[in-house]
């Protein structure tokens, strides 16, 4: 669904006049992309013909054209009633001097731009002028309605000024009412006091006494003004001693008081005095109420007209200010213009724009009558001006109508002591950045209504200061961005929605082999011959950001990221990841080599399945040093040393290899680890290097399996070589330190601790076919899970103190 802004723009028509076909096409296309309806014209005559039959909201006109140039075209527009208010932007390719700008404004142009026109600036100027035009049209419509109302009321009662109204009202009252004395009172805008403006038939003493009548002191008058009560004769007012006194002195016997009510407001009071006591008929009262209502309408109209005149002056002054703000970014020029335009709607002797700089104020602009030399640019200490500090802190305006008797008001540099004084804040994003201060030589010049008007000009001043600051900031950021893009090693490429290059830093040319020189404004298709990158741009054109690895020059690998940016187009950032790819390759090779080394090392101690698990879960096992709970198992051949003396070396080695192969296979199958093979002795562990559930049970089961397998081997060896051997097994459980032990040239994974010493002592004491295990091992085994036979307790002294041991025989 189209946004409100798009719907409004689509209903607006812009006339583009340029004798350059290229410029005309480019500018028309740009405006159409913003949703405007565009009427193109090749010269001024064609444009005037279009204006006679088309409604146009704004015109963009080239200065240099055949037939009618831009200045003459503006003059003709302003001379015709139906185009006199049409906003016009003059555009030229020539760097015009100040005289050309002044001439353009003199002939009625609203703005002046240089070619090539920057899209963002043009859009901002168009929006600003269309807002001003809309405000002007609204103002004109209100003014037309006001003129119709003024004409209708003027015909009814024939009054055109507030000065005429009291006398004419009294004459009308005397004509429709048979009264002899009339008084016309005006109610102040706060509803607190009645002022006597005109009388007929009343004495000067009466006029002096009732010149000012506080409403709050007279409940009867307050009730009449509120519309809740109307006095019709003296009997109804007989309780009012003041009115009875003046009735006797002035000679009236009856009175009628009618409020001048218009809408929700009472503007005053009409009092009619009668020489004879009488009652008032309904028809007579209705006539007077109707007269009072018409008078109130006239007062309201005249007040509205005066207010509208002031509003119109304010709007016109603000329009001129807006034109200058749009035409220049020089804050000094704009601030001085604001003060001059303010003088057209608010009288002042001196006016200052003061900008805050820490604890001081800078006189950024000033207008008026100064007693000393140059005032602009002077610094003022805030500590010397308490009221200025208060405005800055509170963000609220301060008005002093009697400044000469207010000790807090202090004259600013170069001015005489003021009689009336006012200061309003310059606010940007909720923070007061300065002040607009005016003063007058007459007391009572300023009130809150005028303060609201001055505040409108203060907002324009704040806008001018902020625009200048933002422009400087943008310029600085642009310089930084250009420097960054120039130096960055990443390639940055920006294109608009039509694939025209907006920005390309040197790295783009270096990575992709694009031609040297500026690329801005060129079509991407003209310079880019890269299918992969073009495909990414097409994908991003669908509104999604995409990334991919693409090929660059000289075998480079580039990581490209394409991001769509609303209102701009697409931005491509490419990083050279060739070194990263090489490092990644080297890292993978190193990891593979380390994994192979670890597998080779662990295969000496663990079965293949367990090695894979260790590599998956604990790949840094060989580098770790930690204390573990483990069951140590030693298996030692009995009588092998004596048997070796009668055997050939080859036979002895064959027997050991067969023994260790069979024993190792059993340990691996039970989930244990073979820690060491020493002579005719095997050392195994359960619980290290990987944790092991039911380690004690597995260790005992493994010990039984070792004895049974040895018995099979022993029978074979007896048949072959006539040897008589045996096997003893020792087991203990406890804490051991696990890790790689040795030198840099030779490391060996092992377990160290008393548990190792105790298990070795037990295997030394075990006889043929015996398994000696400590009470620590037996504690972990549930009796129901001990199917290996009866255990016999034996006395044994183990390292570290007395210890119970048990023997299991097969």
N, C-alpha and C positions, 0 to 999 in steps of 0.2 A: 504494500500500500504506500502511495506517495506521501512524503512528509508534508506538514503545513507549509514549510518554506518552499518546497518544490511546487506545491499547488499555487502558491502566490506568485512565484517567479514565472510559472508557465502561463499565467494570465497577464504578464507584463510584456510590453512590446518596446523594443529598442531599435531606433533608426541608426544605421551605420552608413556614413557618407565618406567615401574615399575613392579617388580616381585610380589608385593602385589596385589592380585586380587581386594580386597576391595578398596584400594587406587586408583587402575587403573580405576575401575568402577566409583568411586566418582568423580575423577578429570575429566574423560571423559564426564560424565553427566553434570558437572558444565560448561565445555567449550562448550558443545553443546547447553546449554541453552543460551549462549552468542552468538550463531549463527556461531561458528566455525565448520569446518569439522575436525574430530578427527580420527587419526590413532593410535590405541592402540598396544603396543608391550610388551611382558612379559620379554624380556631380550635384551641385547645389540646386539646380533647376529641377532635376529628377526628384530630389528629396522634397522640395516644396510641393511638387505635384502629389507625392505620396501623402504629405501632411494634409492636403485638402480632402482626401477621401479615407484616410486611416487614422485611428486613434493611437497616439504614440505617448509613451511614458517617459522616455529619455532619448537624447540624441548624442551620438559620438561622431564628431566631425573633424575631418582632416583640415588643417589650416591652408595648406598649399594645394589649390585645385584650379582647374580652368573654369571659365565662366564666372561663378561666384566663389570667392575664397571663403575660408571659415569665418573671418571677421564680418564680411558682408552678409553671409548667411545668418549669423547671430543677430545682426541688426534687423534683418527682415523678420526673423522670428519674434523679436521683442516688439516690433511695430504692429503685429497682428494680434488681435484680442484672444483668439482661440489658442495661440501658441506662446503668449507672453510669459506664462509661468513654466514652460517646458524646460527641464534641466538640460544643460548642454555641457559636454566635455570636449574641449578642443585638443586635438592630437597633432603633433608635428614631429618630423624627423630631424629638424634643425634645432640646435641648442639655442633657444631663444634667450635674449637678454631680458632684464626686468621690465623694459618698456613694452615688450611683446606681451608679457603676462598682464601688465596693467591695461594694455589696450584690449586684451581678451576679456578682462573683467569689466572694463568700461562698456563694451558693446553687448554685455549681457551674458557672457560665458560663466558657468558656475565652477569650472575646474579646468586645469591645464596639465597635460601629460606629454612626455617625450617618448618617441619611438626608439627602440622596440618597447612596446608596452609590457610591463611586468604583470603577469596574470593576477597575482595576489593583490597588488596595489590597485589594479583596475577594478577587481571585484569589490574591494573595500570602498573605493570611491563611488561605484555604482550604487551599492547598498546605502551609503550615507546620503547621496543625493535623492535616492528614491524615498528614504525616510523623511528628508526635508520636504520633498514635494508632497508626500502624503500629509505631513503636518500642515503645510500651506493650504492644501485643498480642504482639510478639516477646518482650518481657521476661516477660510473663505466661505465655506458652507455655514459655519456659525455666524459669521458676519452678515451673510445674506439673510439668515433667519432673524437676526437682530434688527436689520433694516426694515424687514416686513413688519415686525412687532412695533418698532418705533413709529413707522408710518401710520399703523392702525391706531395706536394710542394717541399719537399727535392729532389725528383727525377727531378723536373723541373729545379730547379736553384741550388740545392746542397748546401744549406745554413742551418746551424743548430744552429747558435747563432747570437745575435745582434752584437757582436764584429766583427764577420767575414763579416757581411752583407755589410757595406759601401765599403770595398775594393773590394769584389766580384762584387758588383753592378757597381762600376766604371770600373772594368775589362770588364764586360759584355757590358757596354755602349761604351767603347772604341772599342769593337769588332764589335758592330752593327752600330755604328755611326762613321763617318770619322772625329772625333773631336780630338783635341790635348790636351785639358784641361777640367777637370771635377771636380765639387764640389758636395759633398753630405751633405745636411742640414737636421737636425732633428727639427721638430716642437714640442714645449712643449704641454702638454695635455690641457692647457688653450687656445692654439692658439695665444699666445701673442708674442712669440719670436722664431727665428730660430737659432739653434746652429750648427756651422760647425764641422762635425765629421771626414771627410776625403776629401783629394784633390789629384789631379794628374796634374802635369805640372804647378802649380800655385806657385808664390813666397811666402816666409815666411811673407813678408810684407802684401800680400793679405790675407793670413790666419789670421794674427793678426787683421787686420782691420775688417774682416767679421766673427770673432770668434762668436760674438753675434749680431744678426740683428733683432731689434724690428720691428715687422710686421706693427704696427700702424703708423710708420714713413715713410713707403714706400707704397703708394697707388697702384703702379704697382705690387709689390710682393703680396700685399693683394688680388688684383684682380686675380692673377694667382692661389693663394691658394684657392680662392673661386670658381675657375673653369670658371670664366667669361671672361678670357683673356689669350692668350698664345703669347709670343714674339718669332718671327721666325728669325729676322735678326736685324742688328744694325740700319737700317733705322727706324725700329719701336721703338727702344730705344734711338734714337738720341736726344730726348729731356731730357734724364736723364743725368745730368752733372756728377753725381758720376760714373755711368757705363761708360761714355765716357772717364773719367779720367783714370779709371783702364783698359779700353780697350787699350788706348795708352801705358800705362805702361807695361801691360802684353802681348801686341801684338796680341790681338784677334780682329777679324773683324765681327764676327757673334756669336750669342748665342741662345740657346734654353733652356727654363726652363719648366720643367714638374713636376707637383705636384704628390706626392706619395699618391694617393687616394685609400682608401679601404672602400667600402660601403659609409657610411655617414661621414667618418672621413678622414682628411688629416694628414699623418704621417710625412711628410717632403717635401723636394724639391730637385730635381736633376737638376743641371745646367751644360750645355755642351757649351764649348767655341771653336770657329773655327778660324783658322788663316786667312782664306779667307772669304771675304764677299760673301754671297750666299743666295739663297732661298731654302726653305726646301720643299721637295716633300711630298705629302700626305702619301705615303707608308712609308717613313722614319719616319715621325712623328708618324704614327700608331705603328710602331715597338717600338719606344721609349715609347709611351704611354702604350703599352702592357707590356714592361719591367717594367715600373714604377708601373703598376698595380700588376704585379707579386711580385715585391719588397714589395709593400704595403701589399699584402696578407701574405708574409713571416713575415713582421713586426707584422701584426695583429695576425698571428698564434703564433709567439714567445711570444708576450705580453699575449695572451690568455693562452698559455701554462704556462707561469710564474704565471699568476693569478690563473689558475686552480691548479697548484702545491700548491700555498699558500692556496687556498680554500680547497684543499684536506687535507693539514696539519691541517687547522682550523677544518674541519669536523671531522677528526680523533681525534684531541685533544678534541673537544666538545663531541664526542662519548664516550671517556674515562671518561670525566667529568660526563656525563649522567649516565654511569655505576656506578660510585661511589655515585652519588646522589641517585640512585635507591637502592644501597646496604647499605647505611648508612644515618642516620639522624644527624650525628655529624657535625655541621657547620664548626668547626675549621678544621677538616680533609678535608672536601670538598673544603674550600676556599684555603687551602695550595696547594691542587692538582690543582685547577684552575690556580693559579699563576705559578706553574711548567709547566703546559701544555701551558700556554700563552707564556712562554719563548721559546717554540719550533717553534713558528711562528712570534713572535715579539721580537726583541732584547731589553733588558733593563738591567740597572745596579741594580736598586732597584724597587721593586713593593710592593704596599700596598693595602689592603682592609680595608677601614675605615667605620665604622658604626656610624650613628648619634645617639647621646644620649643627647637630649636637646640642649644646646649650646656647647657641646663638641663632639669630635670624638674619638671612641675607635679603636685602631689598632687591628682588629680582626685576620689578617693574614699578613705576610710579607715574601718576599724572596729577596735575593740579598747580596750585600756587605755593611755591617754596621760598622761604625766607633766606636760605643759605644756598651754597653752591650745589655741585652734583650730589644727588642723593642715591641714585641707582648704584648698586654694587656695594653699598656700605653694610657693615656688620653691626648688628644690634644684640646686646646681651639680654637674654631672656630674664635674667634675674632682676632687671630694672622694670619689667612690665608684668605685673601680677595678673591683669585681666587677659593678656595674650597667653600667658601660661595656662590659665583656666580654660580658655577656648581649645588649646591644643590637648589638654588632658581629658576634658569632658567630651570634646567633639561637638559641643553645642554653641550656637551663636549667642553673642551678648550685645544688647542694645541699651545705650545710655542716652535718654532724651535730654537730660540736663547735665551735660558733661562738666560744665564749669564748677559745679558745686559737688561733684563726685571726686573725692580725693584719690580714687584708684585709677582715674583716667589720666594718662600722661601723654603729652604730645610726642609724636614720632619725629625723627630727624627732619629738619627743614620746614616744619609746619608750626603755625601759631596755635595756641591752646584752643581746642575745639569746643563748640557749644553743644553739638550733638555728635555722637560717636557710635560706631558699630564695627564689629569684627565677626567674620564667619570662617569656619575651617575649610581648608582644601583637603578632601578626604580621598584616599586611594586604598581600596580593599580594606575598609574599616579603620584605617590609620590616618591620623591627621599629619600631613606632610608640610603644611604651611597655613597661611592665613590670607584673607582678603579683607583689608581694613579701610573704611571710609570715614570721613568726618565732614561736618558742616559748621558754618558760622552762625547758624540759627538754632535755637532750642526747639525741641519737639519735631525735628525734621523726620526722624526715623521711628518706625514701629515694627512689630513682628511681621506684618504683611510685606513691608519693604525688605525685611531681612530674608524672607523666603525668595524674593526676586533676586537679591544679591547672591543668595546661595546657588541659584541656577548658574550664574556667571562664575561663581567659585568652582563649581563642578567642571565647567569648561576649562578653567585655568588648571585644575588638577589633572584633567585629561591631557592637556597640552604638555604639562611637565612629565606626566607618565609616558606619553607617546615618545617624547624626546629621549627619556631614559631607556625605554624599551628599544628604541631604534639604535641607540648607542650600544646597548647590550647585544642586540641581534648582530650588529656590525662586528662587534668583538667576537661573538660566538662564531660568526661566519669566518672571520680571519683564523680563529683557532681550528675550526673544522677543516678549512683549506690546508692549514699547516699539517694537521694530523693526517689527512688523506694523502698529502704529498709524501709524508715520511713513512706511513704505515706499509708494512710488507703484505698486508692482505689486499686483495683486489676488491674495489667497491664500484659497482655499476648500478646506476638508477635510470629507469626508463619510464615514460608516461604511458597512459593507456593506449596510445597510438604507436607504441614502440619507438618513440623518438628518444634519443639519449639526452638525459638531463645532467648526468654527472658521470665521469669516468676518471679514476686516478691512474697514475703511471703504471701501477702494478697490473691493471687490466690489460694494458698494451703489452706488458712484459710477459704475462702468463698466457695470453691468447693470441699474441702476434698481431694485434690490431695496428692499423697505420699510425705513424707518429703524428703529433699535432692535436689541436682541439677536436674533440668528438661531439661536443654539445650541439644539439640541434640536428645531428645526422640520424637517419633511420637505421635502426639496429640491423635490418636486413642488408643494408649496404655494406656494413663493415664486419659483421659476425658470420663466419662460416663454421659453426660448431653445432652439430645436430643434437648432441646430448644436452647442451646448455639451452638450446632453443626449445627442446622438448620440456625441460623444467619450467621455462618461462610460460609456455602454453598451459602447463598444469596449474601454475600459480595464478594464471589469468582467470581460472575458475573460482578464485576466492580462497584458495587454500595455500598455506605455506608448505614448501617442499624442500627436501635436502637430498643430495646424492653425491657420489664420488664420480668425478669426471676427469678426463685426460687433458693435460696441458701440453705446452711445447717441451721439446727435449726430454720426453719421457716423464715429465712431472705428473704427480697425482694431486688433484685439487679436490678439496671438500667444498661444495657449492651449496649455499643456502639462499633460497629465493622466497621473499616475503612480500605479499601484496600490501600496499599502504593506501587507504582510502583517500581520494582526492589528489594523489600523486601518481601512482602507477605501481611499479615493482622495483624492489631493491635486491641486488644480487651481491652477496659477499662470498669471496672465494679465498680459501686458505691453502697454502702449499703444504701438503701433508707428506711429501716424499720422504723427508728425514724421519717422520714418525712411523711411516710404513717400514722403513729400514730398521728402526729401533724395535718395532713390534716383531719383525722377523727374527732379529737377534735374540729378543727376549724369549720367543717361543723355542728357538733352538737351545738356549741356555736351560730353559725349564725342562725340555725333553731330555737333555744330557743329565741334569740333576735327578730327574725321575728314574732314568736308567741306572744311575749310580746307586740311588736309594734302593731300587728293586734288587740290584745285584747284592747289595749289603744285607738287606733284610731276608733274602732267600737263604742265607746261611743259617738263619735262626727260625724262620717261620715257614709254614706251608704255603703253597701258591695262592689258595683262596684268602688266607689271612693277609698275605702280602698285598693283594689287591685292595683289601679293606683298609689296611694301614695307609696305602697311597691315596685312597679316596678321602679318608677322614682325618688322618694325622700325618700329613705329608712332611711335616718338620720334626718328625719323631727323633731323628738322630741328633738334632741340635738341642734337644730338651734335656734338662736335668731336673728330676723330681723324685719324691719319695712315694713308694707304692706299697700296697698290701699284696703279698705274693706267697704262693706255696712253692718251695724249692724241692726238687727231686733229684737225687743222685742214684745212678745205677752203676755198680762196679763188678767186674768179672773176678771171681775167686780162683786163684791158682794159675792165672794166665802167665805170670812172670816166670814160674818154674817150668811151665809147659813150653814156653818159647825157646828155652835152652835146647830142647830136643827136636825142634822143628826147623825146617828150612825157612829163611826170611820170607820167601814168596808165600809160603803157606801161612805164616803168622799174619802177614799183611792181608791176605785174602780173608782169613777168619775175622780180623778186625773190621774190614770193609763190610763183610756180610752182617756182622753184629750191629755196627752203627747204622747201616741202611735199614735193617729191620726195626731197630729201636726208634730211629728218627721217624719212620713212617707211622708207628703207633702214636708217638707224641703229637705229630701233626694232626692225625685223625681225631685225637681227643681235644684239639683246640689249644694245645700247649705250644711252648717255644723251646727250641734246643739252644741253650745259651753257650755251651762249650763242649768240646770233645777233647779229653785229656788222657793220653795213654790208652788204657782200656776202660776208661770211666766216662760216663755221659752225664751232663748237667742240664736239667730242664726246668722250666718255670710255668706256673699257671697263675694268670693275673697280670703278667707283664710280658711284652710291652703293651698289650691291650687288656682292658679289664675283662674279667672272666667270671661268669655266674657259676656258683657252686664249685669254686676252685678246688676246695679240699676233696670233695667227692670225686671230681675228675682226676685229681692227682692219684688217689688211692686206686681207682679203677685202672688208670694207666699203669701203675706199678704192678698190679695183678697181671695185666696184659703183657707187660715186659717179661715177667717171670715165666709165664706160659709160653711165650714166643722163644725165650731163651732155652727152655726145656726141649723144644722142637729142634733148635739149632744144635744143642748139646748132643742129642741122639745122633744126628747126622755126622757131627765132627768125630764122635767115638767110632762110628763105622768107618770113616775115611782115614783118620789119623791116630785113633786110639788114645785121644786125650780125655782127661777127666776134669771138667771145669764146673764152676757154679756161679750164681749171680746173687748179689745182695743189694737191697734198695733201702734208702733212708729218706724221710720226708719231714719237713718242718714248715710252719707258717709264721709270718711276721712281716715287719717293715724292712724294706731295702731301698737303697738309692739306685735309680736306674739312669744309665747314660752311656755315652761313648767315652772310653778310657784309653789312654795311650799317648803317643806323640803325634806331631803333625804328619810324620811319614807313615805311621801305623796306628790306627785306631781300632778298638774292638768294643762292641756293644756288650755290656755286662751288668751284673747286679752285685752290689756290695752291701754287707751288713752282717749282724750276728746271726740272722736267720740262715745265711749261707753257711756260716761256720758250724751251726748246730746241725743242719741237714747233713753236712759232710762227716761230722762226728758220728752220726747215727749210721750212715752207710758203712763207715769203718768198722762199727760194732756188729753189723748185720752178718749173719752166717749165710751159707748157701741155702737159697730158697726162702729167705726171711725178708720181711718188710718191717723195718722199725720206723714208727711214726710217733711224733710228739703229741702231748695232750692238746696242744693248740689246734692241731689238725683234726683230732678226734672230736673236739668241741663243736666243730662246724658240721659234723655228719650226724644226721638223725639216725637213731638206733634202727629204725625200720628200713633204713637205706644202707645197711651194712650186711650184705649177703655173702661176705667172703669167708666167713668162719669165725671161730672164737679168737678173741684178742687176749693175749697174755701180758699182764703188766710186768715190766722189768725195771730193775733199778739201774739208773743211768745218771751219770754226772755230765751235764752239758755245759758248754761255755756260758758264763753269765750266772751260774748258780744252780741249785738243785732243780731237777725237772723230771716229771713223770714221762715214761716212754712205754710204748706198747708194741708187741711183736705179733705179726700175722704170718703164719707159715702156710705154704702150699704143698 
